[in-house]
């Protein structure tokens, strides 16, 4: 008997991957803004990143 996979689990995993990709994207933008010495942009993106992290962490556990 092989592994059982329901659509709910797959959908949940896809949401986790998408959230991780979004966090990575914001972090890359922060790094680029730091290299450009754009402190206002760094501050704005840092707030966005923290807000997104709280949403991801605040969601129900996936395991």
CHARMM internal coordinates of N, CA and C (Angstrom, degrees):
IC EDIT
DIST 1 N 1 CA 1.4402
DIST 1 CA 1 C 1.5306
ANGL 1 N 1 CA 1 C 108.93
DIST 1 C 2 N 1.3237
ANGL 1 CA 1 C 2 N 116.30
DIHE 1 N 1 CA 1 C 2 N 128.81
DIST 2 N 2 CA 1.4611
ANGL 1 C 2 N 2 CA 121.64
DIHE 1 CA 1 C 2 N 2 CA -178.02
DIST 2 CA 2 C 1.5155
ANGL 2 N 2 CA 2 C 112.32
DIHE 1 C 2 N 2 CA 2 C -85.15
DIST 2 C 3 N 1.3009
ANGL 2 CA 2 C 3 N 115.64
DIHE 2 N 2 CA 2 C 3 N 179.26
DIST 3 N 3 CA 1.4673
ANGL 2 C 3 N 3 CA 119.38
DIHE 2 CA 2 C 3 N 3 CA 179.48
DIST 3 CA 3 C 1.5272
ANGL 3 N 3 CA 3 C 111.82
DIHE 2 C 3 N 3 CA 3 C -66.02
DIST 3 C 4 N 1.2987
ANGL 3 CA 3 C 4 N 115.80
DIHE 3 N 3 CA 3 C 4 N 145.46
DIST 4 N 4 CA 1.4600
ANGL 3 C 4 N 4 CA 121.12
DIHE 3 CA 3 C 4 N 4 CA 178.68
DIST 4 CA 4 C 1.5263
ANGL 4 N 4 CA 4 C 107.46
DIHE 3 C 4 N 4 CA 4 C -95.69
DIST 4 C 5 N 1.3074
ANGL 4 CA 4 C 5 N 115.89
DIHE 4 N 4 CA 4 C 5 N 130.63
DIST 5 N 5 CA 1.4653
ANGL 4 C 5 N 5 CA 119.71
DIHE 4 CA 4 C 5 N 5 CA -178.40
DIST 5 CA 5 C 1.5212
ANGL 5 N 5 CA 5 C 108.82
DIHE 4 C 5 N 5 CA 5 C -132.95
DIST 5 C 6 N 1.3037
ANGL 5 CA 5 C 6 N 116.66
DIHE 5 N 5 CA 5 C 6 N 118.58
DIST 6 N 6 CA 1.4576
ANGL 5 C 6 N 6 CA 118.77
DIHE 5 CA 5 C 6 N 6 CA 178.60
DIST 6 CA 6 C 1.5193
ANGL 6 N 6 CA 6 C 109.08
DIHE 5 C 6 N 6 CA 6 C -100.00
DIST 6 C 7 N 1.3039
ANGL 6 CA 6 C 7 N 116.15
DIHE 6 N 6 CA 6 C 7 N 158.33
DIST 7 N 7 CA 1.4688
ANGL 6 C 7 N 7 CA 120.52
DIHE 6 CA 6 C 7 N 7 CA -179.45
DIST 7 CA 7 C 1.5165
ANGL 7 N 7 CA 7 C 111.49
DIHE 6 C 7 N 7 CA 7 C -62.08
DIST 7 C 8 N 1.3258
ANGL 7 CA 7 C 8 N 117.56
DIHE 7 N 7 CA 7 C 8 N -32.68
DIST 8 N 8 CA 1.4603
ANGL 7 C 8 N 8 CA 120.97
DIHE 7 CA 7 C 8 N 8 CA 179.21
DIST 8 CA 8 C 1.5131
ANGL 8 N 8 CA 8 C 111.87
DIHE 7 C 8 N 8 CA 8 C -62.00
DIST 8 C 9 N 1.3186
ANGL 8 CA 8 C 9 N 116.24
DIHE 8 N 8 CA 8 C 9 N -41.08
DIST 9 N 9 CA 1.4668
ANGL 8 C 9 N 9 CA 120.42
DIHE 8 CA 8 C 9 N 9 CA -179.85
DIST 9 CA 9 C 1.5250
ANGL 9 N 9 CA 9 C 109.98
DIHE 8 C 9 N 9 CA 9 C -68.24
DIST 9 C 10 N 1.3161
ANGL 9 CA 9 C 10 N 116.54
DIHE 9 N 9 CA 9 C 10 N -43.82
DIST 10 N 10 CA 1.4645
ANGL 9 C 10 N 10 CA 120.47
DIHE 9 CA 9 C 10 N 10 CA 179.86
DIST 10 CA 10 C 1.5240
ANGL 10 N 10 CA 10 C 109.84
DIHE 9 C 10 N 10 CA 10 C -62.30
DIST 10 C 11 N 1.3285
ANGL 10 CA 10 C 11 N 116.51
DIHE 10 N 10 CA 10 C 11 N -44.61
DIST 11 N 11 CA 1.4666
ANGL 10 C 11 N 11 CA 120.76
DIHE 10 CA 10 C 11 N 11 CA 179.73
DIST 11 CA 11 C 1.5260
ANGL 11 N 11 CA 11 C 110.67
DIHE 10 C 11 N 11 CA 11 C -62.56
DIST 11 C 12 N 1.3178
ANGL 11 CA 11 C 12 N 116.41
DIHE 11 N 11 CA 11 C 12 N -41.03
DIST 12 N 12 CA 1.4616
ANGL 11 C 12 N 12 CA 121.74
DIHE 11 CA 11 C 12 N 12 CA 178.66
DIST 12 CA 12 C 1.5264
ANGL 12 N 12 CA 12 C 110.35
DIHE 11 C 12 N 12 CA 12 C -61.88
DIST 12 C 13 N 1.3166
ANGL 12 CA 12 C 13 N 116.29
DIHE 12 N 12 CA 12 C 13 N -45.00
DIST 13 N 13 CA 1.4674
ANGL 12 C 13 N 13 CA 120.73
DIHE 12 CA 12 C 13 N 13 CA 179.35
DIST 13 CA 13 C 1.5238
ANGL 13 N 13 CA 13 C 111.24
DIHE 12 C 13 N 13 CA 13 C -63.62
DIST 13 C 14 N 1.3246
ANGL 13 CA 13 C 14 N 116.69
DIHE 13 N 13 CA 13 C 14 N -38.16
DIST 14 N 14 CA 1.4616
ANGL 13 C 14 N 14 CA 120.31
DIHE 13 CA 13 C 14 N 14 CA 178.69
DIST 14 CA 14 C 1.5255
ANGL 14 N 14 CA 14 C 110.72
DIHE 13 C 14 N 14 CA 14 C -64.24
DIST 14 C 15 N 1.3351
ANGL 14 CA 14 C 15 N 116.32
DIHE 14 N 14 CA 14 C 15 N -37.98
DIST 15 N 15 CA 1.4684
ANGL 14 C 15 N 15 CA 120.24
DIHE 14 CA 14 C 15 N 15 CA 178.00
DIST 15 CA 15 C 1.5246
ANGL 15 N 15 CA 15 C 110.58
DIHE 14 C 15 N 15 CA 15 C -65.74
DIST 15 C 16 N 1.3086
ANGL 15 CA 15 C 16 N 116.62
DIHE 15 N 15 CA 15 C 16 N -39.41
DIST 16 N 16 CA 1.4673
ANGL 15 C 16 N 16 CA 120.83
DIHE 15 CA 15 C 16 N 16 CA 178.68
DIST 16 CA 16 C 1.5233
ANGL 16 N 16 CA 16 C 110.14
DIHE 15 C 16 N 16 CA 16 C -63.43
DIST 16 C 17 N 1.3209
ANGL 16 CA 16 C 17 N 116.64
DIHE 16 N 16 CA 16 C 17 N -45.59
DIST 17 N 17 CA 1.4689
ANGL 16 C 17 N 17 CA 121.12
DIHE 16 CA 16 C 17 N 17 CA 179.71
DIST 17 CA 17 C 1.5274
ANGL 17 N 17 CA 17 C 110.22
DIHE 16 C 17 N 17 CA 17 C -63.31
DIST 17 C 18 N 1.3315
ANGL 17 CA 17 C 18 N 117.06
DIHE 17 N 17 CA 17 C 18 N -43.34
DIST 18 N 18 CA 1.4654
ANGL 17 C 18 N 18 CA 120.68
DIHE 17 CA 17 C 18 N 18 CA 179.86
DIST 18 CA 18 C 1.5283
ANGL 18 N 18 CA 18 C 110.98
DIHE 17 C 18 N 18 CA 18 C -62.64
DIST 18 C 19 N 1.3232
ANGL 18 CA 18 C 19 N 116.74
DIHE 18 N 18 CA 18 C 19 N -41.95
DIST 19 N 19 CA 1.4708
ANGL 18 C 19 N 19 CA 120.60
DIHE 18 CA 18 C 19 N 19 CA 178.93
DIST 19 CA 19 C 1.5250
ANGL 19 N 19 CA 19 C 110.25
DIHE 18 C 19 N 19 CA 19 C -64.27
DIST 19 C 20 N 1.3204
ANGL 19 CA 19 C 20 N 116.64
DIHE 19 N 19 CA 19 C 20 N -41.91
DIST 20 N 20 CA 1.4654
ANGL 19 C 20 N 20 CA 120.55
DIHE 19 CA 19 C 20 N 20 CA 178.00
DIST 20 CA 20 C 1.5141
ANGL 20 N 20 CA 20 C 111.88
DIHE 19 C 20 N 20 CA 20 C -63.03
DIST 20 C 21 N 1.3239
ANGL 20 CA 20 C 21 N 116.37
DIHE 20 N 20 CA 20 C 21 N -40.70
DIST 21 N 21 CA 1.4655
ANGL 20 C 21 N 21 CA 120.55
DIHE 20 CA 20 C 21 N 21 CA 178.27
DIST 21 CA 21 C 1.5241
ANGL 21 N 21 CA 21 C 111.00
DIHE 20 C 21 N 21 CA 21 C -63.52
DIST 21 C 22 N 1.3386
ANGL 21 CA 21 C 22 N 115.81
DIHE 21 N 21 CA 21 C 22 N -39.38
DIST 22 N 22 CA 1.4604
ANGL 21 C 22 N 22 CA 119.73
DIHE 21 CA 21 C 22 N 22 CA 179.47
DIST 22 CA 22 C 1.5281
ANGL 22 N 22 CA 22 C 110.82
DIHE 21 C 22 N 22 CA 22 C -65.77
DIST 22 C 23 N 1.3314
ANGL 22 CA 22 C 23 N 116.68
DIHE 22 N 22 CA 22 C 23 N -42.03
DIST 23 N 23 CA 1.4682
ANGL 22 C 23 N 23 CA 120.37
DIHE 22 CA 22 C 23 N 23 CA 177.73
DIST 23 CA 23 C 1.5272
ANGL 23 N 23 CA 23 C 110.56
DIHE 22 C 23 N 23 CA 23 C -62.75
DIST 23 C 24 N 1.3287
ANGL 23 CA 23 C 24 N 116.62
DIHE 23 N 23 CA 23 C 24 N -42.08
DIST 24 N 24 CA 1.4720
ANGL 23 C 24 N 24 CA 120.82
DIHE 23 CA 23 C 24 N 24 CA 178.36
DIST 24 CA 24 C 1.5268
ANGL 24 N 24 CA 24 C 111.22
DIHE 23 C 24 N 24 CA 24 C -61.95
DIST 24 C 25 N 1.3252
ANGL 24 CA 24 C 25 N 115.77
DIHE 24 N 24 CA 24 C 25 N -41.20
DIST 25 N 25 CA 1.4584
ANGL 24 C 25 N 25 CA 120.62
DIHE 24 CA 24 C 25 N 25 CA -179.82
DIST 25 CA 25 C 1.5258
ANGL 25 N 25 CA 25 C 111.21
DIHE 24 C 25 N 25 CA 25 C -62.62
DIST 25 C 26 N 1.3239
ANGL 25 CA 25 C 26 N 116.47
DIHE 25 N 25 CA 25 C 26 N -44.84
DIST 26 N 26 CA 1.4660
ANGL 25 C 26 N 26 CA 119.86
DIHE 25 CA 25 C 26 N 26 CA 178.82
DIST 26 CA 26 C 1.5229
ANGL 26 N 26 CA 26 C 109.98
DIHE 25 C 26 N 26 CA 26 C -63.55
DIST 26 C 27 N 1.3354
ANGL 26 CA 26 C 27 N 116.90
DIHE 26 N 26 CA 26 C 27 N -40.54
DIST 27 N 27 CA 1.4656
ANGL 26 C 27 N 27 CA 120.02
DIHE 26 CA 26 C 27 N 27 CA 179.70
DIST 27 CA 27 C 1.5280
ANGL 27 N 27 CA 27 C 111.04
DIHE 26 C 27 N 27 CA 27 C -63.24
DIST 27 C 28 N 1.3317
ANGL 27 CA 27 C 28 N 117.52
DIHE 27 N 27 CA 27 C 28 N -39.63
DIST 28 N 28 CA 1.4685
ANGL 27 C 28 N 28 CA 120.50
DIHE 27 CA 27 C 28 N 28 CA 177.61
DIST 28 CA 28 C 1.5319
ANGL 28 N 28 CA 28 C 110.78
DIHE 27 C 28 N 28 CA 28 C -64.00
DIST 28 C 29 N 1.3397
ANGL 28 CA 28 C 29 N 116.21
DIHE 28 N 28 CA 28 C 29 N -38.59
DIST 29 N 29 CA 1.4663
ANGL 28 C 29 N 29 CA 120.08
DIHE 28 CA 28 C 29 N 29 CA 177.66
DIST 29 CA 29 C 1.5292
ANGL 29 N 29 CA 29 C 110.87
DIHE 28 C 29 N 29 CA 29 C -64.98
DIST 29 C 30 N 1.3369
ANGL 29 CA 29 C 30 N 116.28
DIHE 29 N 29 CA 29 C 30 N -38.71
DIST 30 N 30 CA 1.4687
ANGL 29 C 30 N 30 CA 120.43
DIHE 29 CA 29 C 30 N 30 CA 176.89
DIST 30 CA 30 C 1.5234
ANGL 30 N 30 CA 30 C 109.94
DIHE 29 C 30 N 30 CA 30 C -61.87
DIST 30 C 31 N 1.3249
ANGL 30 CA 30 C 31 N 116.06
DIHE 30 N 30 CA 30 C 31 N -46.00
DIST 31 N 31 CA 1.4662
ANGL 30 C 31 N 31 CA 120.17
DIHE 30 CA 30 C 31 N 31 CA 179.82
DIST 31 CA 31 C 1.5324
ANGL 31 N 31 CA 31 C 111.23
DIHE 30 C 31 N 31 CA 31 C -59.76
DIST 31 C 32 N 1.3332
ANGL 31 CA 31 C 32 N 116.34
DIHE 31 N 31 CA 31 C 32 N -42.16
DIST 32 N 32 CA 1.4650
ANGL 31 C 32 N 32 CA 120.38
DIHE 31 CA 31 C 32 N 32 CA 179.19
DIST 32 CA 32 C 1.5272
ANGL 32 N 32 CA 32 C 110.79
DIHE 31 C 32 N 32 CA 32 C -65.85
DIST 32 C 33 N 1.3266
ANGL 32 CA 32 C 33 N 117.22
DIHE 32 N 32 CA 32 C 33 N -40.10
DIST 33 N 33 CA 1.4679
ANGL 32 C 33 N 33 CA 120.79
DIHE 32 CA 32 C 33 N 33 CA 179.27
DIST 33 CA 33 C 1.5233
ANGL 33 N 33 CA 33 C 110.68
DIHE 32 C 33 N 33 CA 33 C -66.38
DIST 33 C 34 N 1.3331
ANGL 33 CA 33 C 34 N 117.03
DIHE 33 N 33 CA 33 C 34 N -35.73
DIST 34 N 34 CA 1.4697
ANGL 33 C 34 N 34 CA 120.18
DIHE 33 CA 33 C 34 N 34 CA 176.91
DIST 34 CA 34 C 1.5240
ANGL 34 N 34 CA 34 C 110.34
DIHE 33 C 34 N 34 CA 34 C -64.78
DIST 34 C 35 N 1.3341
ANGL 34 CA 34 C 35 N 116.30
DIHE 34 N 34 CA 34 C 35 N -42.43
DIST 35 N 35 CA 1.4673
ANGL 34 C 35 N 35 CA 119.89
DIHE 34 CA 34 C 35 N 35 CA 178.89
DIST 35 CA 35 C 1.5342
ANGL 35 N 35 CA 35 C 110.96
DIHE 34 C 35 N 35 CA 35 C -63.53
DIST 35 C 36 N 1.3467
ANGL 35 CA 35 C 36 N 115.65
DIHE 35 N 35 CA 35 C 36 N -33.38
DIST 36 N 36 CA 1.4654
ANGL 35 C 36 N 36 CA 120.58
DIHE 35 CA 35 C 36 N 36 CA 179.42
DIST 36 CA 36 C 1.5262
ANGL 36 N 36 CA 36 C 111.68
DIHE 35 C 36 N 36 CA 36 C -84.30
DIST 36 C 37 N 1.3169
ANGL 36 CA 36 C 37 N 116.22
DIHE 36 N 36 CA 36 C 37 N -1.73
DIST 37 N 37 CA 1.4694
ANGL 36 C 37 N 37 CA 122.75
DIHE 36 CA 36 C 37 N 37 CA 179.42
DIST 37 CA 37 C 1.5341
ANGL 37 N 37 CA 37 C 111.66
DIHE 36 C 37 N 37 CA 37 C 59.87
DIST 37 C 38 N 1.3445
ANGL 37 CA 37 C 38 N 115.50
DIHE 37 N 37 CA 37 C 38 N 40.14
DIST 38 N 38 CA 1.4703
ANGL 37 C 38 N 38 CA 122.50
DIHE 37 CA 37 C 38 N 38 CA 179.89
DIST 38 CA 38 C 1.5282
ANGL 38 N 38 CA 38 C 108.30
DIHE 37 C 38 N 38 CA 38 C -102.02
DIST 38 C 39 N 1.3341
ANGL 38 CA 38 C 39 N 115.87
DIHE 38 N 38 CA 38 C 39 N 85.05
DIST 39 N 39 CA 1.4690
ANGL 38 C 39 N 39 CA 120.34
DIHE 38 CA 38 C 39 N 39 CA -173.22
DIST 39 CA 39 C 1.5254
ANGL 39 N 39 CA 39 C 112.67
DIHE 38 C 39 N 39 CA 39 C -65.56
DIST 39 C 40 N 1.3284
ANGL 39 CA 39 C 40 N 117.66
DIHE 39 N 39 CA 39 C 40 N -33.50
DIST 40 N 40 CA 1.4679
ANGL 39 C 40 N 40 CA 119.98
DIHE 39 CA 39 C 40 N 40 CA 179.18
DIST 40 CA 40 C 1.5254
ANGL 40 N 40 CA 40 C 110.18
DIHE 39 C 40 N 40 CA 40 C -64.81
DIST 40 C 41 N 1.3270
ANGL 40 CA 40 C 41 N 115.90
DIHE 40 N 40 CA 40 C 41 N -42.84
DIST 41 N 41 CA 1.4780
ANGL 40 C 41 N 41 CA 120.35
DIHE 40 CA 40 C 41 N 41 CA 179.73
DIST 41 CA 41 C 1.5258
ANGL 41 N 41 CA 41 C 110.32
DIHE 40 C 41 N 41 CA 41 C -67.20
DIST 41 C 42 N 1.3205
ANGL 41 CA 41 C 42 N 117.21
DIHE 41 N 41 CA 41 C 42 N -39.52
DIST 42 N 42 CA 1.4670
ANGL 41 C 42 N 42 CA 121.32
DIHE 41 CA 41 C 42 N 42 CA 178.02
DIST 42 CA 42 C 1.5208
ANGL 42 N 42 CA 42 C 109.51
DIHE 41 C 42 N 42 CA 42 C -59.97
DIST 42 C 43 N 1.3304
ANGL 42 CA 42 C 43 N 117.03
DIHE 42 N 42 CA 42 C 43 N -45.41
DIST 43 N 43 CA 1.4653
ANGL 42 C 43 N 43 CA 120.85
DIHE 42 CA 42 C 43 N 43 CA -179.30
DIST 43 CA 43 C 1.5232
ANGL 43 N 43 CA 43 C 111.14
DIHE 42 C 43 N 43 CA 43 C -63.44
DIST 43 C 44 N 1.3315
ANGL 43 CA 43 C 44 N 116.32
DIHE 43 N 43 CA 43 C 44 N -43.77
DIST 44 N 44 CA 1.4674
ANGL 43 C 44 N 44 CA 120.82
DIHE 43 CA 43 C 44 N 44 CA -179.77
DIST 44 CA 44 C 1.5308
ANGL 44 N 44 CA 44 C 110.96
DIHE 43 C 44 N 44 CA 44 C -62.62
DIST 44 C 45 N 1.3214
ANGL 44 CA 44 C 45 N 116.18
DIHE 44 N 44 CA 44 C 45 N -47.49
DIST 45 N 45 CA 1.4635
ANGL 44 C 45 N 45 CA 120.40
DIHE 44 CA 44 C 45 N 45 CA -179.14
DIST 45 CA 45 C 1.5234
ANGL 45 N 45 CA 45 C 111.63
DIHE 44 C 45 N 45 CA 45 C -67.47
DIST 45 C 46 N 1.3186
ANGL 45 CA 45 C 46 N 117.04
DIHE 45 N 45 CA 45 C 46 N -34.79
DIST 46 N 46 CA 1.4664
ANGL 45 C 46 N 46 CA 120.43
DIHE 45 CA 45 C 46 N 46 CA 178.25
DIST 46 CA 46 C 1.5218
ANGL 46 N 46 CA 46 C 110.52
DIHE 45 C 46 N 46 CA 46 C -63.47
DIST 46 C 47 N 1.3348
ANGL 46 CA 46 C 47 N 116.45
DIHE 46 N 46 CA 46 C 47 N -40.53
DIST 47 N 47 CA 1.4734
ANGL 46 C 47 N 47 CA 119.88
DIHE 46 CA 46 C 47 N 47 CA 176.66
DIST 47 CA 47 C 1.5237
ANGL 47 N 47 CA 47 C 110.36
DIHE 46 C 47 N 47 CA 47 C -63.79
DIST 47 C 48 N 1.3320
ANGL 47 CA 47 C 48 N 116.14
DIHE 47 N 47 CA 47 C 48 N -42.49
DIST 48 N 48 CA 1.4700
ANGL 47 C 48 N 48 CA 120.38
DIHE 47 CA 47 C 48 N 48 CA 177.78
DIST 48 CA 48 C 1.5198
ANGL 48 N 48 CA 48 C 110.72
DIHE 47 C 48 N 48 CA 48 C -59.87
DIST 48 C 49 N 1.3258
ANGL 48 CA 48 C 49 N 115.57
DIHE 48 N 48 CA 48 C 49 N -45.46
DIST 49 N 49 CA 1.4601
ANGL 48 C 49 N 49 CA 120.88
DIHE 48 CA 48 C 49 N 49 CA -177.81
DIST 49 CA 49 C 1.5209
ANGL 49 N 49 CA 49 C 110.68
DIHE 48 C 49 N 49 CA 49 C -61.42
DIST 49 C 50 N 1.3266
ANGL 49 CA 49 C 50 N 117.38
DIHE 49 N 49 CA 49 C 50 N -46.29
DIST 50 N 50 CA 1.4640
ANGL 49 C 50 N 50 CA 120.65
DIHE 49 CA 49 C 50 N 50 CA 179.71
DIST 50 CA 50 C 1.5211
ANGL 50 N 50 CA 50 C 111.00
DIHE 49 C 50 N 50 CA 50 C -62.56
DIST 50 C 51 N 1.3300
ANGL 50 CA 50 C 51 N 116.70
DIHE 50 N 50 CA 50 C 51 N -40.74
DIST 51 N 51 CA 1.4618
ANGL 50 C 51 N 51 CA 120.31
DIHE 50 CA 50 C 51 N 51 CA 178.02
DIST 51 CA 51 C 1.5153
ANGL 51 N 51 CA 51 C 111.78
DIHE 50 C 51 N 51 CA 51 C -62.14
DIST 51 C 52 N 1.3216
ANGL 51 CA 51 C 52 N 116.50
DIHE 51 N 51 CA 51 C 52 N -43.03
DIST 52 N 52 CA 1.4704
ANGL 51 C 52 N 52 CA 120.66
DIHE 51 CA 51 C 52 N 52 CA 179.27
DIST 52 CA 52 C 1.5205
ANGL 52 N 52 CA 52 C 110.66
DIHE 51 C 52 N 52 CA 52 C -66.72
DIST 52 C 53 N 1.3267
ANGL 52 CA 52 C 53 N 117.58
DIHE 52 N 52 CA 52 C 53 N -39.94
DIST 53 N 53 CA 1.4635
ANGL 52 C 53 N 53 CA 120.43
DIHE 52 CA 52 C 53 N 53 CA 179.17
DIST 53 CA 53 C 1.5198
ANGL 53 N 53 CA 53 C 110.26
DIHE 52 C 53 N 53 CA 53 C -61.73
DIST 53 C 54 N 1.3336
ANGL 53 CA 53 C 54 N 116.64
DIHE 53 N 53 CA 53 C 54 N -40.55
DIST 54 N 54 CA 1.4569
ANGL 53 C 54 N 54 CA 120.05
DIHE 53 CA 53 C 54 N 54 CA 179.80
DIST 54 CA 54 C 1.5188
ANGL 54 N 54 CA 54 C 111.46
DIHE 53 C 54 N 54 CA 54 C -65.32
DIST 54 C 55 N 1.3268
ANGL 54 CA 54 C 55 N 117.45
DIHE 54 N 54 CA 54 C 55 N -36.39
DIST 55 N 55 CA 1.4621
ANGL 54 C 55 N 55 CA 120.71
DIHE 54 CA 54 C 55 N 55 CA 177.95
DIST 55 CA 55 C 1.5186
ANGL 55 N 55 CA 55 C 109.75
DIHE 54 C 55 N 55 CA 55 C -66.13
DIST 55 C 56 N 1.3291
ANGL 55 CA 55 C 56 N 116.67
DIHE 55 N 55 CA 55 C 56 N -45.32
DIST 56 N 56 CA 1.4667
ANGL 55 C 56 N 56 CA 120.63
DIHE 55 CA 55 C 56 N 56 CA -179.04
DIST 56 CA 56 C 1.5241
ANGL 56 N 56 CA 56 C 110.04
DIHE 55 C 56 N 56 CA 56 C -64.29
DIST 56 C 57 N 1.3244
ANGL 56 CA 56 C 57 N 117.37
DIHE 56 N 56 CA 56 C 57 N -45.23
DIST 57 N 57 CA 1.4621
ANGL 56 C 57 N 57 CA 120.92
DIHE 56 CA 56 C 57 N 57 CA -179.24
DIST 57 CA 57 C 1.5185
ANGL 57 N 57 CA 57 C 111.89
DIHE 56 C 57 N 57 CA 57 C -69.73
DIST 57 C 58 N 1.3247
ANGL 57 CA 57 C 58 N 116.57
DIHE 57 N 57 CA 57 C 58 N -32.99
DIST 58 N 58 CA 1.4576
ANGL 57 C 58 N 58 CA 120.53
DIHE 57 CA 57 C 58 N 58 CA -176.40
DIST 58 CA 58 C 1.5125
ANGL 58 N 58 CA 58 C 113.59
DIHE 57 C 58 N 58 CA 58 C -76.02
DIST 58 C 59 N 1.3140
ANGL 58 CA 58 C 59 N 116.59
DIHE 58 N 58 CA 58 C 59 N -13.88
DIST 59 N 59 CA 1.4548
ANGL 58 C 59 N 59 CA 120.27
DIHE 58 CA 58 C 59 N 59 CA -179.70
DIST 59 CA 59 C 1.5215
ANGL 59 N 59 CA 59 C 110.05
DIHE 58 C 59 N 59 CA 59 C -70.38
DIST 59 C 60 N 1.3016
ANGL 59 CA 59 C 60 N 115.51
DIHE 59 N 59 CA 59 C 60 N 164.03
DIST 60 N 60 CA 1.4713
ANGL 59 C 60 N 60 CA 118.74
DIHE 59 CA 59 C 60 N 60 CA -179.26
DIST 60 CA 60 C 1.5248
ANGL 60 N 60 CA 60 C 110.46
DIHE 59 C 60 N 60 CA 60 C -63.98
DIST 60 C 61 N 1.3025
ANGL 60 CA 60 C 61 N 117.06
DIHE 60 N 60 CA 60 C 61 N 149.53
DIST 61 N 61 CA 1.4721
ANGL 60 C 61 N 61 CA 120.01
DIHE 60 CA 60 C 61 N 61 CA -179.67
DIST 61 CA 61 C 1.5312
ANGL 61 N 61 CA 61 C 111.07
DIHE 60 C 61 N 61 CA 61 C -63.45
DIST 61 C 62 N 1.3076
ANGL 61 CA 61 C 62 N 115.52
DIHE 61 N 61 CA 61 C 62 N 147.43
DIST 62 N 62 CA 1.4630
ANGL 61 C 62 N 62 CA 120.73
DIHE 61 CA 61 C 62 N 62 CA -178.17
DIST 62 CA 62 C 1.5193
ANGL 62 N 62 CA 62 C 112.67
DIHE 61 C 62 N 62 CA 62 C -100.72
DIST 62 C 63 N 1.3285
ANGL 62 CA 62 C 63 N 118.01
DIHE 62 N 62 CA 62 C 63 N 7.41
DIST 63 N 63 CA 1.4545
ANGL 62 C 63 N 63 CA 118.65
DIHE 62 CA 62 C 63 N 63 CA 179.91
DIST 63 CA 63 C 1.5000
ANGL 63 N 63 CA 63 C 110.55
DIHE 62 C 63 N 63 CA 63 C -138.24
END
COOR INIT
IC SEED 1 N 1 CA 1 C
IC BUILD
